[in-house]
Structures are given as C-alpha cells and as structure tokens.
Amino acid sequence: MNAKARTAVVTGAAGGIGRATVDLLLADGVSVLAVDRDVSALAGSPARVVEADLAAADAPARIAEAARALGPLDLLVNCAGVGGSRRLAETDDALLDHIVGINLRAVLRLTRDLLGQIRAPGGAIVNLASVYGEVGRIGTTAYAASKGAITQVTRQLAAELGPQGIRVNAVAPGCILTGMTREKIEGDREYAATMVGGTPLKRIGAPTEVAEVIRFLGSDAASFVTGQIVAVDGGWLTSRGTF
Ligand SMILES: NC(=O)c1ccc[n+]([C@@H]2O[C@H](COP(=O)([O-])OP(=O)(O)OC[C@H]3O[C@@H](n4cnc5c(N)ncnc54)[C@H](O)[C@@H]3O)[C@@H](O)[C@H]2O)c1
C-alpha cells in the first residue's frame, strides 16, 4: 500500500473477509481499528479492537471516538454483513430488520458519522456488495436487496464525495469460503457443486483473494478509480448459467 495510507477502520473484522483484510493492511504497516460484534477471534492481533454491534444506536459514536486515536482515516472498509436470507414470503419483519439493519442501515450510519475523520483529499471507502446484488436468485431476497442497495450507495457516495477527493468503491464477492458460507458449502453438496460448476475458474474463492482487491481499491494505486463495483467471483457473474 502507498505510504499515504496509514490508517484504516475495518468492520466485520473478525470474519473471513474482514480478518483477511485486517491482516493484509497490518502487513502493509497500516494502523487498523478492527470492529466486530464478537472480537474474540481477534485476540493477539496487533490491530486496535472495538467490540460493537453495528446495529446499536451508540455504535457509530463509539467507533468514531476510538478512530480519533488513529488520526485522519485513509480507509474505511464496510465489511460486516449477515446472510441467512429466505424467500420474501418467509421473511418476517425481524429477519428483514436484521438483514437490512446491518447490511445497509449500519453502513450508512457509520460512514456518515466517520465522514469528518476521513482524509480529504486522499481517503477511500470500500464497501462489500455481492454478486447477488447484480442478478436474481431464489431465496436471497432481503440479502440481495441489501447488497443491491450497497452497490447504489457506492455509486452515490462516489459522486457525493469525489469533489472532496474521497474515492468510494465496492467489491462484489462470489462464493467465498467463510463463516457465512461454510455450512452451506460443506453441508449442501448440490449447492457447492452448483457454485463451483457455475464458476469459470471451477472453485470457491478464499477470503484473501477478496482482501487483495480491497487493499488495491483502498490504496493510492487505485487513485483514479471511484464508483466501481469489482466482482471477485472467479467469473461467475459474466457466465452465470454456464456449466
Ligand atoms: N462469503 C461470501 O461468499 C460472500 C459473498 C458476497 C458478499 N459477502 C459479504 O462479505 C462481507 C464479509 O462476509 P464474510 O463472508 O467474511 O462473513 P463472516 O460471517 O465470516 O464475517 C462477517 C463478520 O461481520 C460481523 N458482523 C455481523 N453483524 C455484525 C454487527 N451487527 N455488528 C458488528 N459486526 C457484525 C460478524 O461477527 C462477522 O465477524 C459481508 O458483508 C458479506 O455479505 C460475502
């Protein structure tokens, strides 16, 4: 990472993609504030850690306070997210609020409350969208809607914040082996075969492969890239339905 990127806040930092991102940034010498609702998996990490449920009313203020110790923020990675979606008919209000509350509302609230601390010009935001924000698929209605919204939030904020010199991009992972997907991938052979079969590279992705793209988008190597949704999916989106 460019020497200018010295500080970062990463949410969902104890999860698969978040932790891989934290570790890459730390290896680059970045001071990282790692946020998760359960930080036990971050024990021993040199990152500064804040345990916070991003859906809680006081979470953005607590994170902003902790981030002040880092100085101006070069990078915000909005990685925390939840799956567990169903068809719309099976999606009750509690599940809807849970998914949209964390995957969309919490991203908007935290980003808004950290805006004054993001370096301008020069700062960057990377959001976690999904291939399911791009195409339709049975059984992921609320999740896909929340991720499609993140895609649009990314474009919207790129327009809003570009004049201040803040870049905003997203990655759209395909099927990546993490805590969110492990049970489905390992327990549902048909699902795993479908995902691998429908992916031109014929395999599932690793968290580090997503983290590498986050790292690039967050660095000055991507200094003229903003408003982009970069699929990290082994080609799944471009050839969906091809087996
Ligand atoms: N794994 C995939 O195949 C895949 C595909 C597309 C998009 N994504 C997105 O990537 C991001 C990371 O997912 P992952 O696969 O690493 O999953 P993960 O479950 O391993 O990690 C998600 C992390 O977010 C944290 N989190 C969830 N709700 C929170 C809350 N309210 N407050 C604070 N922390 C909270 C969890 O504790 C967890 O550590 C998510 O936004 C997910 O939607 C993942």
The ligand as an SDF file (V2000), in Angstrom:
LIG
                    3D

 44 48  0  0  0  0  0  0  0  0999 V2000
  -18.5690  -15.2070    1.8270 N   0  0  0  0  0  0  0  0  0  0  0  0
  -19.1580  -14.9100    0.6850 C   0  0  0  0  0  0  0  0  0  0  0  0
  -19.3040  -15.7930   -0.1940 O   0  0  0  0  0  0  0  0  0  0  0  0
  -19.6500  -13.5170    0.4000 C   0  0  0  0  0  0  0  0  0  0  0  0
  -20.1970  -13.2590   -0.8600 C   0  0  0  0  0  0  0  0  0  0  0  0
  -20.6630  -11.9840   -1.1440 C   0  0  0  0  0  0  0  0  0  0  0  0
  -20.5770  -10.9720   -0.1930 C   0  0  0  0  0  0  0  0  0  0  0  0
  -20.0500  -11.2380    1.0300 N   0  0  0  0  0  0  0  0  0  0  0  0
  -20.0120  -10.1430    2.0100 C   0  0  0  0  0  0  0  0  0  0  0  0
  -18.7160  -10.0250    2.5520 O   0  0  0  0  0  0  0  0  0  0  0  0
  -18.7970   -9.4800    3.8710 C   0  0  0  0  0  0  0  0  0  0  0  0
  -17.9940  -10.3290    4.8220 C   0  0  0  0  0  0  0  0  0  0  0  0
  -18.5900  -11.6020    4.8890 O   0  0  0  0  0  0  0  0  0  0  0  0
  -17.8100  -12.9500    5.2720 P   0  0  0  0  0  0  0  0  0  0  0  0
  -18.0750  -13.8970    4.1880 O   0  0  0  0  0  0  0  0  0  0  0  0
  -16.4180  -12.6350    5.6590 O   0  0  0  0  0  0  0  0  0  0  0  0
  -18.7090  -13.4160    6.5050 O   0  0  0  0  0  0  0  0  0  0  0  0
  -18.3350  -13.7050    8.0180 P   0  0  0  0  0  0  0  0  0  0  0  0
  -19.6030  -14.1640    8.6360 O   0  0  0  0  0  0  0  0  0  0  0  0
  -17.1370  -14.5610    8.1030 O   0  0  0  0  0  0  0  0  0  0  0  0
  -17.9510  -12.2680    8.5600 O   0  0  0  0  0  0  0  0  0  0  0  0
  -18.8990  -11.2620    8.8320 C   0  0  0  0  0  0  0  0  0  0  0  0
  -18.4590  -10.5700   10.1010 C   0  0  0  0  0  0  0  0  0  0  0  0
  -19.3730   -9.4800   10.3410 O   0  0  0  0  0  0  0  0  0  0  0  0
  -19.6210   -9.4570   11.7270 C   0  0  0  0  0  0  0  0  0  0  0  0
  -20.9040   -8.8210   11.9930 N   0  0  0  0  0  0  0  0  0  0  0  0
  -22.1260   -9.2640   11.5780 C   0  0  0  0  0  0  0  0  0  0  0  0
  -23.0710   -8.4680   12.0820 N   0  0  0  0  0  0  0  0  0  0  0  0
  -22.4520   -7.5190   12.8290 C   0  0  0  0  0  0  0  0  0  0  0  0
  -22.9080   -6.4390   13.6180 C   0  0  0  0  0  0  0  0  0  0  0  0
  -24.2020   -6.1840   13.7580 N   0  0  0  0  0  0  0  0  0  0  0  0
  -22.0000   -5.6750   14.2460 N   0  0  0  0  0  0  0  0  0  0  0  0
  -20.6780   -5.9290   14.1220 C   0  0  0  0  0  0  0  0  0  0  0  0
  -20.1870   -6.9510   13.4080 N   0  0  0  0  0  0  0  0  0  0  0  0
  -21.0620   -7.7380   12.7680 C   0  0  0  0  0  0  0  0  0  0  0  0
  -19.6360  -10.9250   12.1530 C   0  0  0  0  0  0  0  0  0  0  0  0
  -19.4500  -11.0670   13.5620 O   0  0  0  0  0  0  0  0  0  0  0  0
  -18.5020  -11.4850   11.3270 C   0  0  0  0  0  0  0  0  0  0  0  0
  -17.2720  -11.4580   12.0270 O   0  0  0  0  0  0  0  0  0  0  0  0
  -20.2980   -9.4240    4.2020 C   0  0  0  0  0  0  0  0  0  0  0  0
  -20.7670   -8.1050    4.0170 O   0  0  0  0  0  0  0  0  0  0  0  0
  -20.9120  -10.3670    3.1910 C   0  0  0  0  0  0  0  0  0  0  0  0
  -22.2550  -10.0630    2.9140 O   0  0  0  0  0  0  0  0  0  0  0  0
  -19.5810  -12.4890    1.3520 C   0  0  0  0  0  0  0  0  0  0  0  0
  1  2  1  0
  2  3  2  0
  2  4  1  0
  4  5  1  0
  4 44  2  0
  5  6  2  0
  6  7  1  0
  7  8  2  0
  8  9  1  0
  8 44  1  0
  9 10  1  0
  9 42  1  0
 10 11  1  0
 11 12  1  0
 11 40  1  0
 12 13  1  0
 13 14  1  0
 14 15  2  0
 14 16  1  0
 14 17  1  0
 17 18  1  0
 18 19  2  0
 18 20  1  0
 18 21  1  0
 21 22  1  0
 22 23  1  0
 23 24  1  0
 23 38  1  0
 24 25  1  0
 25 26  1  0
 25 36  1  0
 26 27  1  0
 26 35  1  0
 27 28  2  0
 28 29  1  0
 29 30  1  0
 29 35  2  0
 30 31  1  0
 30 32  2  0
 32 33  1  0
 33 34  2  0
 34 35  1  0
 36 37  1  0
 36 38  1  0
 38 39  1  0
 40 41  1  0
 40 42  1  0
 42 43  1  0
M  CHG  2   8   1  16  -1
M  END
$$$$
